[in-house]
């Protein structure tokens, strides 16, 4: 009876270890540690610099129409004359009304959390996903891995676990650095409300976490594309061309799409037709404006809207990352390898 119990226990233990290869995981950590450190610390430094240098300055000032009206009344000016002057300058009434209602800080959030803050993590995803499968098949090192008692499924699971685990660790560091530096900047600009119980500071806290979460999930979606391409191709150059090309295209479309943003269009430096590029990039699914409105609503700050659109958008990104990674990994276990 004792022998049968020991056999069952050994069988269960072997099944657990069969899911994951510790030696392969350790090898992936060693070979990518330096790249991870550079990209993580570089991204964290970008957030810290932006928060401490830019965040302590008043960059944007929204138009307060009540103050404008008070000034017109005090000076005895005529609205028709003022409107005529503004129209000569290219500012009609509808544009002024739009500018008075928009949140100009939203454009800064897009610049930070969709462009500046995601560039290095995106490069990390492109390089590492290619190295984990396609590059090893291309240079022949995968033949050595599979010559050991390591099944293809275990290889795919281990490499994917490393990729997602390293990405989670990266964004934990980035989030902590972004939050601390943002809190310092908040203290410099508004020292009287730097308390967790203060609604505006609570809004900042929730908003920062949501922004970083959105940025991470965008990288998760790109991981699905790059990891799937790495599993699909036996040549590293083809893998990086497809996966990396998709990442670069999404990044460029995000930049071009900013010039179709209603903020840029309203101030006369954008073109509404450029908004088409926002439908060609997955970064559009990171709805920073929706996250900001949700944070304001939760903390009862004026202007908050109870919207959940940003949640299902992030859900689409999770679906893209999960499905493409699964399909790529499944194909890798079935395809012929040049071993």
PyMOL commands that set and color helices and strands:
alter all, ss='L'
color gray80, all
select helices_A, chain A and resi 2-18+22-54+65-75+79-88+93-101+105-116+119-132+134-139+141-147+152-189+191-193+199-232+236-258+262-266+272-280+282-285+288-298+309-334
alter helices_A, ss='H'
color red, helices_A
deselect
rebuild
show_as cartoon
